[in-house]
Amino acid sequence: MRIISGTLKGRSIDVPRNFKGRPTTDFAREGLFNVLNNKVQWDGIKVLDLFAGTGAFSLECFSRGVSEIVAVDIQPLHVRFINDNFQRFGADDAHAFKADVFKWIPSANQQFDLIFADPPYDIPGLIKLPAIIMSTRLLKPNGLLVIEHGKRTNLSDQLGFQMEKSYSNVSFSFFGI
């Protein structure tokens, strides 16, 4: 995997072979960031990366000028990998935490301008994730929530839905308040 744009453009993220999960393809991530570049002013925002996996989304944000990033994943290997990459690339105000996202959300006491969630496509509760997040104060007013999901999942009837973009078998649903 590689970082697509920004100050770290072209740098690779070497994912260990024993990594569990399904990293977002470079093609889908590039499409997502093309949309986000028209919706987000990167400097000075605070980003939350849920089900962070490889941390590629977080690193793309850091490469574009975001300094404050929180990444959450339940896998200890993922959290170590993400924190190692934050340190490697000098992301001093970026931190990954090991937690069950569904248990972490209600206990979080911060607000974010951009929240990205990339849960396993078959995870129980995926369809309720937008409502869970939108029912908290995690998302700042005028903030943006993006949920990655498979093409067969329809989130368009969820509170705050704005649009969906698809790239091959990957879809991104956008929400706001």
C-alpha positions as CSV (number, residue, x, y, z in Angstrom):
1,M,0.0,0.0,0.0
2,R,1.1,3.5,-0.6
3,I,0.1,7.0,0.5
4,I,-1.7,8.7,-2.4
5,S,-1.2,12.4,-1.8
6,G,0.2,15.1,0.4
7,T,3.6,15.5,2.0
8,L,4.0,11.7,2.3
9,K,2.9,11.0,-1.3
10,G,4.3,7.7,-2.6
11,R,5.6,6.5,0.7
12,S,4.7,2.8,1.3
13,I,2.9,1.3,4.2
14,D,4.3,-2.3,4.5
15,V,1.5,-4.3,6.1
16,P,2.7,-7.5,8.0
17,R,1.7,-10.8,6.5
18,N,-0.2,-11.8,9.7
19,F,-2.4,-8.8,9.5
20,K,-6.1,-9.5,10.0
21,G,-8.6,-7.6,7.9
22,R,-9.3,-6.1,4.5
23,P,-7.4,-3.0,3.7
24,T,-9.1,-0.5,1.5
25,T,-7.6,-0.6,-2.0
26,D,-5.5,2.3,-3.2
27,F,-8.1,2.8,-6.0
28,A,-11.0,3.1,-3.5
29,R,-9.0,5.3,-1.1
30,E,-8.0,7.6,-3.9
31,G,-11.6,8.0,-5.0
32,L,-12.7,8.7,-1.4
33,F,-10.0,11.4,-1.0
34,N,-11.0,13.0,-4.3
35,V,-14.5,13.5,-2.8
36,L,-13.2,14.5,0.6
37,N,-10.8,17.1,-1.0
38,N,-14.0,19.0,-2.1
39,K,-15.7,18.7,1.2
40,V,-12.9,19.1,3.8
41,Q,-10.4,21.8,4.7
42,W,-7.6,19.6,6.1
43,D,-5.6,22.1,8.1
44,G,-6.6,22.3,11.8
45,I,-9.3,19.6,11.8
46,K,-9.5,16.7,14.2
47,V,-10.0,13.2,12.7
48,L,-11.4,9.9,14.1
49,D,-10.5,6.7,12.3
50,L,-12.8,3.8,13.6
51,F,-12.0,0.2,12.8
52,A,-8.7,1.7,11.8
53,G,-7.0,-1.5,10.5
54,T,-3.8,-0.5,8.7
55,G,-4.2,3.2,9.6
56,A,-4.0,4.1,5.9
57,F,-6.9,6.5,6.2
58,S,-5.2,8.2,9.2
59,L,-1.9,8.5,7.4
60,E,-3.6,10.0,4.3
61,C,-5.1,12.6,6.5
62,F,-1.8,13.3,8.2
63,S,-0.1,13.6,4.8
64,R,-2.7,16.3,3.9
65,G,-2.0,18.4,7.0
66,V,-4.2,17.0,9.7
67,S,-2.3,16.9,13.0
68,E,-4.9,15.6,15.5
69,I,-5.9,12.0,14.8
70,V,-7.4,9.3,16.9
71,A,-7.5,5.8,15.6
72,V,-9.4,2.9,17.2
73,D,-9.2,-0.8,16.5
74,I,-9.7,-3.9,18.5
75,Q,-6.7,-5.8,17.2
76,P,-3.5,-5.2,19.3
77,L,-1.4,-5.9,16.2
78,H,-3.2,-3.2,14.2
79,V,-2.8,-0.7,17.1
80,R,0.9,-1.3,17.4
81,F,1.3,-1.1,13.6
82,I,-0.6,2.2,13.4
83,N,1.3,3.8,16.3
84,D,4.6,2.6,14.8
85,N,3.7,4.3,11.6
86,F,2.6,7.5,13.3
87,Q,6.0,7.6,15.0
88,R,7.8,6.7,11.8
89,F,6.2,9.6,9.9
90,G,6.3,12.1,12.7
91,A,2.6,12.3,13.5
92,D,3.1,13.5,17.1
93,D,-0.6,14.3,17.8
94,A,-1.9,11.1,16.3
95,H,-2.6,8.1,18.5
96,A,-4.1,4.6,18.1
97,F,-6.0,2.9,20.9
98,K,-7.1,-0.7,21.3
99,A,-10.8,-0.9,22.0
100,D,-14.1,-2.3,20.8
101,V,-15.5,0.5,18.7
102,F,-19.1,-0.1,19.8
103,K,-18.0,0.1,23.5
104,W,-15.6,3.0,22.9
105,I,-18.1,5.4,21.2
106,P,-20.3,6.0,24.2
107,S,-17.3,6.6,26.5
108,A,-15.5,9.0,24.1
109,N,-15.4,12.6,25.4
110,Q,-13.9,14.3,22.3
111,Q,-15.4,15.8,19.2
112,F,-14.2,15.4,15.6
113,D,-14.6,17.3,12.3
114,L,-14.2,14.1,10.3
115,I,-15.1,10.5,11.3
116,F,-14.2,7.6,9.1
117,A,-15.4,4.1,9.9
118,D,-14.3,1.0,8.0
119,P,-15.9,-1.9,9.9
120,P,-15.8,-5.5,8.7
121,Y,-18.6,-5.7,6.1
122,D,-20.3,-8.5,7.9
123,I,-20.1,-7.1,11.4
124,P,-23.3,-7.2,13.4
125,G,-24.5,-3.7,14.0
126,L,-23.1,-2.2,10.8
127,I,-26.5,-0.9,9.7
128,K,-26.9,0.8,13.0
129,L,-23.5,2.4,13.1
130,P,-24.5,5.8,11.6
131,A,-27.3,6.2,14.2
132,I,-25.0,5.2,17.0
133,I,-22.4,7.8,16.0
134,M,-25.0,10.5,15.2
135,S,-26.7,10.0,18.6
136,T,-23.5,11.0,20.4
137,R,-21.6,14.3,20.4
138,L,-18.6,12.7,18.6
139,L,-19.2,14.6,15.3
140,K,-18.9,18.4,15.5
141,P,-21.6,20.5,14.0
142,N,-21.0,20.7,10.2
143,G,-18.7,17.7,10.6
144,L,-18.6,14.7,8.2
145,L,-19.1,11.0,8.9
146,V,-18.0,8.5,6.2
147,I,-18.7,4.8,6.5
148,E,-17.1,2.3,4.2
149,H,-19.2,-0.8,3.4
150,G,-19.9,-3.4,0.7
151,K,-22.1,-2.5,-2.3
152,R,-25.0,-4.7,-1.0
153,T,-25.4,-2.6,2.2
154,N,-27.8,0.3,1.9
155,L,-27.4,3.1,4.4
156,S,-29.4,5.8,2.5
157,D,-32.3,5.7,5.0
158,Q,-30.1,6.5,8.0
159,L,-30.2,9.8,9.8
160,G,-28.0,12.5,8.2
161,F,-27.4,10.6,5.0
162,Q,-26.0,12.8,2.2
163,M,-24.7,10.6,-0.6
164,E,-23.0,7.4,-1.5
165,K,-20.0,6.8,-3.8
166,S,-18.9,3.4,-5.1
167,Y,-15.6,2.2,-6.4
168,S,-15.7,-1.4,-7.7
169,N,-17.1,-3.4,-4.8
170,V,-16.5,-0.7,-2.1
171,S,-19.0,1.9,-1.2
172,F,-18.7,5.0,1.0
173,S,-21.7,6.6,2.6
174,F,-21.5,10.2,3.7
175,F,-23.4,11.7,6.7
176,G,-23.7,15.1,8.3
177,I,-25.5,17.0,11.0
